[in-house]
Amino acid sequence: MENFALQTEGLGRIYKIHGNRKEKAIRKELVALKDVSLEVKTGELFGLLGPNGAGKTTLIKILTTLLAPTSGRGMVAGYDVAQQPQEVRPRINMVSGGESSGYGLLTVRENLWMFSQFYGVPSKEAYRRIDSYLKEIGLTDRAHTKSSDLSTGLRQKMNIVRGFITDPQVLFLDEPTLGLDVGASRDVRRIIREWLAADAKRTLLLTTHYMAEADELCDRVAIINKGQVLACDTPENLKRRLQKDVLFELATSPLNGLPLSALEKLDGVKKATLRESDGRAEIKFMLKEESALAGVINTLTSANVKIQNLTKHEPTLEDVFVDLVGRSMEDEEHVESD
């Protein structure tokens, strides 16, 4: 029998949006999650990858007992999140990117000690863990600074430490590197890897919309969009599904009114995505075969588009997302926000 830290079976969540007090009827329903079935093994670093608004945070809120599912079932450490929340909560911890937890009048060290007491960690052990993680993440010099005096990035570092000091069986990190600079993000990823490597019974669920972060960290990744899981596998296997296709990226001058659809209709072109900025264009092509590139170049040059750079590259998780959804994650986020 498999040892699963997390399981969901047909999990769904619908938000009912009501009208004003005079309107008794429900105006509309928003489907945040639909029929999500996942299994995460103990010891695994599992990633939920998708754009903002895909349903990642809703799923985590259900698994951490903060939100009830509308349908289906969720299990954490062998306990039902809806029926046995009192058994789930002592075994988990959660950190969300951009949150402002803690009491402003307390110092960093005092805040972290307070959170450790909610979980019954003995004070001596709590301070040992706190000091160790503050050193790991580069916050030792701010240990006695009031949290209200911290910048957004430093406060997020404190929140990251809060997630680890209770030593949970299952740790949920929801966009943990949101708002952090490159160096701090690197520190967080290193601590994540070291924390998991130190104990095979620990499990971590990470949500992110950063493709490189998911690729670097996760044992397996579920790609989620509009509340549904589109694919679930190791990053390598997800990328391998595209290796039969040929991927090119072209840097060009502006397209001079040439529509992207004209390029997508060319023989041998499976998908094309476009980004334009600062007087230049970047076009990514997914081709059935390399010979299709000739038609792309001829079409561009006929429209007086100058090709500045041409690169052939290996598939990325971004390419997998484009293949599944039909557009880039950035474009999907833009559409959802409109």
ABEGO torsion letter per residue (X at the ends): XBBBABBBBGBBBBBBBBBBAABABBABBBBABBGBBBBBBBGBBBBBBBBBGAGAAAAAAAAAGABBBABEBBBBGGBBAAABAAAAAAABBBBBBGBBBEBAABBAAAAAAAAAAAAGBBAAAAAAAAAAAAAAAGAAAAAABBAAABBAAAAAAAAAAAAAAAGBABBBBBGAABGBBAAAAAAAAAAAAAAAAABAABBBBBBBABAAAAAAABABBBBBBGGBBABBBBAAAAAAAAAABBBBBBBBBBAGGBBAAAAAABBGBABBBBBBBGGBBBBBBBBABAAAAAAAAAAAAAAGBBBABBBBBBBBAAAAAAAAAGBBAAAAAAAAAX
